[in-house]
Amino acid sequence: MTENVIIIGSGPAGLSAAIYTAREGFNPLVISGATEGGQLLLTTKVENYPGFPDGIDGPELIDMMRKQAEQQGARFVHENAADLVLSVRPFKVSAGNTVYETQTLIIATGADSMWLGIDSEKRFVGKGVSSCATCDGPFFKGKDVVVVGGGDTAMEDSLFLTKFANSVTVVHRRNEFRASKIMQDKVLSNPKIKVIWDSAVEEILGNSKVNGVKIKNLKSGETHELKTDGLFVAIGHKPNADILKGKLKLDERGYIVVKNAVETDIEGVFVGGDVADPIYRQAVTAAGTGTMCALKVREYLQNK
């Protein structure tokens, strides 16, 4: 059987697309991935998603969106999409031991934060360790935080955090930033921000939550401990687009290139969420583009 629409991904973009296409009667099939939910699963409290004045846990929000999609008629396959064939119609999607065929495709595979790769990091995600300053910054009002990174993202996060934190310490591996000069100047002139050069965070300290970090000077090898209430990792994101290489147009960072917000260079293939968004990376913007994908699917199928 050829599906009307297959949605790859089960974060806010994929689930919003599923809700809308299901309500249209297109009976969507969602290839949700072995781990469902995207980056919201790493967020203990979401306070900026409309409709939840008291906030909501990330996993709970995903669970509610999924149930809503199922109630509308969406179906879910708990496998990772392993391969795509977009050069023929209907399109083919391989997941598990099955090859599915579909008239239209919505790609909402998201992007993963790049992490430091130290063991203590995983233990404190959501307990003082974050990769999203705009998501979690307000939780650190009047506290001291550390930002790791030296590019524009690290500069933007550091400046944003000064709105809430008492102090921001930037830890960078080199003796100069990679960020644009205007961003560097803003950071270096901000009295709330201190920079530790030529250094790396070697360990995150704490019991139930972060209370410090161990920092190593990469030139001298010396280490010291710094008290902090939070650690923000700002070393970049990696879009989950590996299976699309050579099949869709990607930019130099690996993000899917879109036109008219959600269209790709292949008619009938649409993209929503962080896999095509290196700028905003918010749950609500992902949900919005997922909805736009669904409306484009409706238009495409009606015209065909």
Residue pairs with C-beta under 8 A, 6 or more apart in sequence:
1 101
2 90
2 101
2 102
2 103
3 27
3 28
3 29
3 100
3 101
3 102
3 103
4 21
4 26
4 27
4 28
4 102
4 103
4 104
4 297
4 301
5 21
5 26
5 28
5 29
5 102
5 103
5 104
5 105
5 106
5 297
5 301
6 28
6 29
6 30
6 31
6 91
6 93
6 100
6 102
6 104
6 105
6 106
7 14
7 17
7 18
7 21
7 28
7 29
7 30
7 31
7 74
7 105
7 106
7 108
8 14
8 30
8 31
8 33
8 81
8 93
8 105
8 106
8 107
8 108
8 109
9 30
9 31
9 32
9 33
9 38
9 107
9 108
9 109
9 110
9 273
9 275
10 30
10 32
10 33
10 36
10 37
10 38
10 62
10 66
10 76
10 108
11 37
11 38
11 39
11 40
11 62
11 108
11 110
11 273
11 274
11 283
11 286
12 38
12 40
12 62
12 65
12 273
12 283
12 284
12 286
12 287
12 290
13 108
13 110
13 272
13 273
13 274
13 286
13 287
13 289
13 290
13 293
14 30
14 32
14 38
14 106
14 108
14 272
14 273
14 290
15 30
15 62
15 65
15 66
15 68
15 69
15 287
15 290
16 65
16 272
16 286
16 287
16 288
16 290
16 291
16 294
17 28
17 106
17 108
17 272
17 290
17 291
17 293
17 294
17 297
18 28
18 30
18 69
18 72
18 74
19 65
19 68
19 69
19 72
19 74
19 294
20 290
20 291
20 294
20 295
21 28
21 74
21 106
21 294
21 297
21 298
22 28
22 69
22 72
22 73
22 74
23 72
24 294
24 297
24 298
25 73
26 297
26 298
26 301
27 73
27 74
27 75
28 69
28 73
28 74
28 75
29 74
29 75
29 76
29 77
29 100
29 102
30 69
30 74
30 75
30 76
30 77
31 77
31 79
31 80
31 81
31 93
31 95
31 100
32 76
32 77
32 78
32 79
33 78
33 79
33 80
33 81
33 109
34 78
34 79
34 80
35 41
36 62
36 66
36 78
37 58
37 59
37 62
38 62
38 110
38 273
38 274
38 286
39 58
39 110
39 111
39 112
39 113
39 131
39 132
39 274
40 46
40 58
40 59
40 61
40 62
40 283
41 58
41 59
41 62
42 58
42 125
42 126
42 131
43 57
43 58
43 126
43 132
43 135
43 136
44 57
44 58
44 126
44 127
45 55
45 56
45 57
45 58
45 139
46 52
46 55
46 56
46 57
46 58
46 61
46 135
46 283
47 55
47 138
48 135
48 282
48 284
49 56
49 61
49 283
49 284
50 284
52 61
61 283
66 76
70 76
77 95
77 96
77 98
77 100
79 95
79 96
79 98
80 95
81 93
81 94
81 95
81 109
81 243
82 94
82 95
82 96
82 243
83 92
83 93
83 94
83 243
84 91
84 92
84 93
84 94
84 105
84 243
84 244
84 247
85 91
85 92
86 105
86 247
86 248
86 266
86 269
87 247
89 103
89 268
90 101
90 102
90 103
91 101
91 102
91 103
91 104
91 105
91 268
91 269
92 99
92 100
92 101
93 99
93 100
93 101
93 102
93 105
94 100
103 268
103 301
103 304
104 268
104 269
104 270
104 297
104 300
104 301
105 268
105 269
105 270
106 270
106 271
106 272
106 290
106 293
106 294
106 297
107 244
107 248
107 256
107 264
107 269
107 270
107 271
107 272
107 275
108 271
108 272
108 273
108 275
108 286
108 290
108 293
109 239
109 240
109 241
109 273
109 275
110 239
110 240
110 273
110 274
110 275
110 286
111 237
111 238
111 239
111 240
111 255
111 274
111 275
111 277
111 278
111 281
112 237
112 238
112 240
113 131
113 132
113 233
113 236
113 237
114 233
114 235
114 236
114 237
114 238
115 121
115 131
115 233
115 235
116 148
116 200
116 201
116 233
116 235
118 201
118 202
118 203
118 204
120 203
120 204
120 205
121 129
121 204
121 233
123 204
124 204
124 206
124 209
124 210
124 231
127 206
127 208
127 209
127 210
128 204
128 206
128 209
128 210
128 211
128 229
128 230
128 231
129 204
129 210
129 230
129 231
129 233
130 136
130 230
130 231
130 232
130 233
131 232
131 233
131 234
132 281
133 147
133 156
133 157
133 160
133 161
133 232
133 234
134 157
134 160
134 282
135 282
136 230
136 232
137 160
137 161
137 163
137 164
137 165
138 164
139 230
140 161
140 164
140 165
140 229
140 230
141 164
141 165
142 164
142 165
142 166
143 164
143 165
143 166
143 229
143 230
144 165
144 166
144 167
144 168
144 169
144 227
144 228
144 229
144 230
145 161
145 165
145 167
145 168
145 169
145 228
145 229
145 230
145 231
145 232
146 168
146 169
146 170
146 171
146 201
146 213
146 226
146 228
146 230
146 231
146 232
147 154
147 157
147 158
147 161
147 168
147 169
147 170
147 171
147 231
147 232
147 234
148 154
148 170
148 171
148 172
148 200
148 201
148 231
148 232
148 233
148 234
148 235
149 157
149 170
149 172
149 233
149 234
149 235
149 236
150 170
150 172
150 173
150 174
150 176
150 177
150 178
150 179
151 177
151 178
151 179
151 234
151 235
151 236
152 179
152 180
152 183
153 234
153 235
153 236
154 170
154 172
154 177
154 179
154 234
154 235
155 177
155 179
155 180
155 183
155 184
155 186
155 187
156 183
157 232
157 234
158 168
158 170
158 187
158 190
158 193
158 234
159 183
159 186
159 187
159 190
159 193
161 168
161 232
162 168
162 190
162 192
162 193
165 192
165 230
166 192
167 192
167 193
167 194
168 190
168 192
168 193
168 194
169 193
169 194
169 195
169 196
169 226
169 228
170 187
170 193
170 194
170 195
170 196
171 196
171 199
171 200
171 201
171 213
171 215
172 195
172 196
172 197
172 198
172 199
173 198
173 199
173 200
173 218
174 197
174 198
175 197
175 198
176 197
177 183
177 184
177 187
179 187
187 193
187 195
188 195
196 215
198 217
198 218
198 219
199 215
199 216
199 217
199 218
200 215
200 216
200 218
201 213
201 214
201 215
201 231
202 213
202 214
202 215
202 216
202 223
203 213
203 214
204 210
204 212
204 213
204 214
204 231
205 211
205 212
205 213
205 214
205 225
206 212
210 228
210 229
210 230
210 231
211 227
211 228
211 229
212 225
212 226
212 227
212 228
213 225
213 226
213 228
213 231
214 223
214 224
214 225
214 226
215 223
215 224
215 225
215 226
216 222
216 223
217 223
237 274
237 278
237 281
238 254
239 253
239 254
239 255
239 256
239 274
239 275
239 276
239 278
240 275
241 248
241 250
241 254
241 255
241 256
241 275
244 250
244 256
248 256
248 257
248 264
248 265
248 266
248 269
248 271
249 256
249 257
249 264
249 265
250 256
250 257
251 257
253 278
255 275
255 276
255 277
255 278
256 264
256 271
256 275
256 276
257 264
257 265
257 276
258 264
258 271
258 276
259 265
261 289
261 292
262 270
262 271
262 272
262 276
262 289
262 292
262 293
262 296
263 270
263 271
263 296
264 270
264 271
267 300
268 300
270 292
270 293
270 296
270 297
271 289
271 293
272 286
272 289
272 290
272 291
272 292
272 293
273 286
273 289
273 290
274 281
274 286
276 289
277 285
277 286
277 289
